[in-house]
Amino acid sequence: MEIHKENPEMVRGLFSDIAGRYQVVNHILSGGLDFYWRAIAVRLIRPWNPSMVLDVATGSGDLAMAISKACPQARVVGADFCAPMLEVARRNGLPELVVADGMSLPLADQNFDVVAAAFGLRNMASWEKGLSEMARVLRPGGHLLILDFSLPELPVIRPLYRFYLHHILPHIAGLATGRKDAYEYLGESIEQFPSGEKMTSLIESCGFKNAKSHPLTLGTVSIYTAIRN
Ligand SMILES: C[S@@+](CC[C@H](N)C(=O)[O-])C[C@H]1O[C@@H](n2cnc3c(N)ncnc32)[C@H](O)[C@@H]1O
C-alpha cells in the first residue's frame, strides 16, 4: 500500500518496521554523509550555548547524541512518536526520551533554548503544526534548526539526483530493509517538501524570524535556522 505522510499511523508503522536497521541503512545510503550533515548542524548549535535542547523526531537519537557531546552543559531531550525508534535511541545512550507526536508535544511552553529536527519535519502530516509546536516550546529568542533533504537546484544535478531517488535508492534500501515502499515514500516526501526560500517563508509564518537556508552537498540536504519571535 502506498504510504502518505497525511496518515501518521502509516508513517509510524513504517518506522517501527525499519527501526532495527534504520541507522545502518542511513549510513550506507548517504555514503556516510549523514555524519557530516550532523557535524555541520552541531557546529551551528554550539555557539548558541543552550542549556535546554529538544530534538523532535529524534528517531535513533543520532543528532541528540551529537548535540550532547558538543554541548556537555545542555540537557538534551529526544521526542518521537515511534516507540521502537526511541528504543534504539535508548540503547544508543540517550537518557531523556518522550514518546510524543511533534504536532502536539506534551511539553510546557517556552521551556527550551534550542529545538532541532533532523529528517523529521518532512514526515509530519502538517509542517505548520510541527513548526508551531516547536515555536511554542521554545523561549522567545530561542533557536530553531531543521536539517532535512531538499531537491538540488543545479540543472544537471537535479535530474540525476531524482533518478537516484526514484529508481535506484528504493531498490537498494528495499533489499536491506524489506520495505521498498518506505523508500518510495522517501522520494515522494522529498519531492513535496519545500526548500530554500519557500521553507524560510514557511518557518517565518509559524512564529519565527531571521530564517536562513544553508544548502549542503549540492543542495541535496539543507539546514534551516531561525529565531523564535
Ligand atoms: C527519518 S527519521 C529521522 C530520525 C533522526 N532524527 C535522524 O536524524 O536520523 C524520522 C523520524 O521522525 C519520526 N516522526 C515522524 N513523524 C513524527 C511526528 N508527527 N511526531 C514525532 N515523530 C515523528 C519517525 O518516527 C522517525 O523516527
The ligand as an SDF file (V2000), in Angstrom:
LIG
                    3D

 27 29  0  0  0  0  0  0  0  0999 V2000
   13.8950    9.7060    9.0510 C   0  0  0  0  0  0  0  0  0  0  0  0
   13.7050    9.5050   10.7630 S   0  0  0  0  0  0  0  0  0  0  0  0
   14.8360   10.6870   11.4230 C   0  0  0  0  0  0  0  0  0  0  0  0
   15.3930   10.2690   12.7300 C   0  0  0  0  0  0  0  0  0  0  0  0
   16.5510   11.1120   13.2710 C   0  0  0  0  0  0  0  0  0  0  0  0
   16.1240   12.4470   13.5900 N   0  0  0  0  0  0  0  0  0  0  0  0
   17.7400   11.1180   12.3390 C   0  0  0  0  0  0  0  0  0  0  0  0
   18.2240   12.2040   12.0030 O   0  0  0  0  0  0  0  0  0  0  0  0
   18.2020   10.0510   11.9390 O   0  0  0  0  0  0  0  0  0  0  0  0
   12.1690   10.2740   11.0100 C   0  0  0  0  0  0  0  0  0  0  0  0
   11.6570   10.1340   12.4350 C   0  0  0  0  0  0  0  0  0  0  0  0
   10.5410   11.0190   12.5530 O   0  0  0  0  0  0  0  0  0  0  0  0
    9.6020   10.4140   13.3940 C   0  0  0  0  0  0  0  0  0  0  0  0
    8.3180   11.0920   13.1670 N   0  0  0  0  0  0  0  0  0  0  0  0
    7.6380   11.2080   12.0160 C   0  0  0  0  0  0  0  0  0  0  0  0
    6.5150   11.9200   12.1980 N   0  0  0  0  0  0  0  0  0  0  0  0
    6.5060   12.2670   13.5130 C   0  0  0  0  0  0  0  0  0  0  0  0
    5.6100   13.0000   14.3150 C   0  0  0  0  0  0  0  0  0  0  0  0
    4.4770   13.5100   13.8320 N   0  0  0  0  0  0  0  0  0  0  0  0
    5.9160   13.1780   15.6280 N   0  0  0  0  0  0  0  0  0  0  0  0
    7.0540   12.6630   16.1480 C   0  0  0  0  0  0  0  0  0  0  0  0
    7.9270   11.9300   15.4370 N   0  0  0  0  0  0  0  0  0  0  0  0
    7.6610   11.7490   14.1230 C   0  0  0  0  0  0  0  0  0  0  0  0
    9.6410    8.9550   12.9970 C   0  0  0  0  0  0  0  0  0  0  0  0
    9.0980    8.1110   13.9690 O   0  0  0  0  0  0  0  0  0  0  0  0
   11.1470    8.7480   12.7930 C   0  0  0  0  0  0  0  0  0  0  0  0
   11.7740    8.3050   13.9680 O   0  0  0  0  0  0  0  0  0  0  0  0
  1  2  1  0
  2  3  1  0
  2 10  1  0
  3  4  1  0
  4  5  1  0
  5  6  1  0
  5  7  1  0
  7  8  2  0
  7  9  1  0
 10 11  1  0
 11 12  1  0
 11 26  1  0
 12 13  1  0
 13 14  1  0
 13 24  1  0
 14 15  1  0
 14 23  1  0
 15 16  2  0
 16 17  1  0
 17 18  1  0
 17 23  2  0
 18 19  1  0
 18 20  2  0
 20 21  1  0
 21 22  2  0
 22 23  1  0
 24 25  1  0
 24 26  1  0
 26 27  1  0
M  CHG  2   2   1   9  -1
M  END
$$$$
